[in-house]
Amino acid sequence: MATILVIDDEAAMRRMIVRILTGAGHRVVEAADGYIAVDTFRRENPDIIIVDILMPDRDGIETIQKIRAVRGDVGIIAISGGGIVEPMFYLDLAEKFGAHHHLAKPFKPKELIEAVESLCF
């Protein structure tokens, strides 16, 4: 079982991810934006983070950088639905900044679980 921090500005997306991962036996904490996420990360010390790339205020790339500055060994999964640009552009960029895996929205529960399990040590 891993402790996972889910960072997404869309409450419905967070709820779906929490449901999938708690159903798979993981402990999940949530943050609605990148600012809250860094504080939550420090407090909860999760094994893995799942971060949306396109968020207002502090985007996922900046959030990844801030979290990597706190602890460099955390597993990171980037997620994105795209926006005005193809989602893969943002997800490839996220990997350059330290994400281990990426998933384009909408993704299947099995894809999410497999990405998480690949990061469980």
C-alpha positions as CSV (number, residue, x, y, z in Angstrom):
1,M,0.0,0.0,0.0
2,A,1.3,3.4,-0.9
3,T,0.3,6.9,0.3
4,I,-0.7,8.9,-2.8
5,L,-1.2,12.7,-3.1
6,V,-3.7,13.5,-5.9
7,I,-3.4,17.1,-7.2
8,D,-6.1,18.3,-9.5
9,D,-8.3,21.4,-9.7
10,E,-11.3,19.4,-10.8
11,A,-13.1,17.9,-7.8
12,A,-14.8,15.3,-9.9
13,M,-11.5,14.0,-11.3
14,R,-10.0,13.9,-7.8
15,R,-13.0,11.9,-6.5
16,M,-12.7,9.4,-9.4
17,I,-9.0,8.9,-8.8
18,V,-9.5,8.6,-5.0
19,R,-12.2,6.0,-5.6
20,I,-10.0,3.9,-7.9
21,L,-6.9,4.0,-5.7
22,T,-8.6,3.4,-2.4
23,G,-10.4,0.5,-4.0
24,A,-6.9,-0.8,-4.9
25,G,-5.9,-0.6,-1.3
26,H,-3.9,2.7,-1.3
27,R,-4.2,5.6,1.2
28,V,-5.0,8.8,-0.8
29,V,-4.8,12.5,0.2
30,E,-6.0,15.4,-2.0
31,A,-5.0,18.9,-3.0
32,A,-7.0,21.2,-5.2
33,D,-4.1,23.3,-6.4
34,G,-0.3,23.4,-6.5
35,Y,0.0,25.7,-3.5
36,I,-2.0,23.4,-1.2
37,A,-0.2,20.4,-2.7
38,V,3.3,21.5,-1.5
39,D,2.0,22.0,2.0
40,T,0.1,18.7,1.9
41,F,3.2,17.0,0.5
42,R,5.3,18.2,3.4
43,R,2.7,17.2,6.0
44,E,1.7,13.8,4.6
45,N,5.1,12.7,3.0
46,P,3.4,10.6,0.3
47,D,5.2,7.9,-1.7
48,I,3.6,9.0,-5.0
49,I,2.0,12.1,-6.4
50,I,-0.5,12.3,-9.3
51,V,-0.5,15.8,-10.6
52,D,-2.7,17.5,-13.2
53,I,-0.5,19.7,-15.5
54,L,-3.1,22.4,-16.4
55,M,-4.2,24.1,-13.2
56,P,-4.8,27.8,-12.4
57,D,-2.4,29.7,-10.2
58,R,0.4,27.1,-9.9
59,D,0.5,24.6,-12.8
60,G,1.6,21.0,-12.6
61,I,5.1,21.7,-14.0
62,E,5.9,24.2,-11.3
63,T,4.3,22.0,-8.7
64,I,6.6,19.1,-9.8
65,Q,9.6,21.4,-9.4
66,K,8.6,22.6,-6.0
67,I,8.0,19.0,-4.8
68,R,11.3,17.8,-6.3
69,A,13.0,20.5,-4.3
70,V,11.5,19.2,-1.1
71,R,12.1,15.5,-1.8
72,G,13.7,14.3,-5.0
73,D,12.8,10.6,-4.7
74,V,9.0,10.8,-4.9
75,G,7.2,8.9,-7.7
76,I,5.3,11.3,-10.0
77,I,2.5,10.6,-12.4
78,A,1.5,13.5,-14.6
79,I,-2.1,13.7,-16.0
80,S,-3.6,16.1,-18.5
81,G,-6.6,16.5,-20.8
82,G,-4.7,19.0,-22.9
83,G,-6.5,22.3,-23.3
84,I,-5.8,24.2,-26.5
85,V,-2.8,22.0,-27.2
86,E,-2.5,18.2,-27.6
87,P,-2.2,16.6,-24.1
88,M,1.0,14.8,-25.1
89,F,2.8,18.1,-25.4
90,Y,2.3,18.9,-21.7
91,L,2.8,15.3,-20.6
92,D,6.1,15.0,-22.5
93,L,7.2,18.3,-20.9
94,A,6.2,17.0,-17.5
95,E,8.5,14.0,-17.9
96,K,11.4,16.3,-18.8
97,F,10.8,18.0,-15.4
98,G,10.7,14.8,-13.4
99,A,7.5,12.8,-13.9
100,H,8.0,9.1,-14.1
101,H,4.8,8.3,-16.0
102,H,2.0,10.2,-17.7
103,L,-1.6,9.6,-18.5
104,A,-3.8,11.5,-21.0
105,K,-7.3,12.1,-19.7
106,P,-9.6,10.3,-20.0
107,F,-7.6,7.2,-18.8
108,K,-8.8,3.8,-17.7
109,P,-8.7,2.7,-14.1
110,K,-6.4,-0.1,-15.0
111,E,-3.9,2.3,-16.6
112,L,-3.9,4.4,-13.4
113,I,-3.4,1.4,-11.2
114,E,-0.6,0.0,-13.4
115,A,1.2,3.4,-13.3
116,V,0.9,3.6,-9.5
117,E,2.0,0.0,-9.0
118,S,5.1,0.5,-11.2
119,L,6.2,3.2,-8.7
120,C,5.5,1.2,-5.5
121,F,8.9,0.1,-4.1
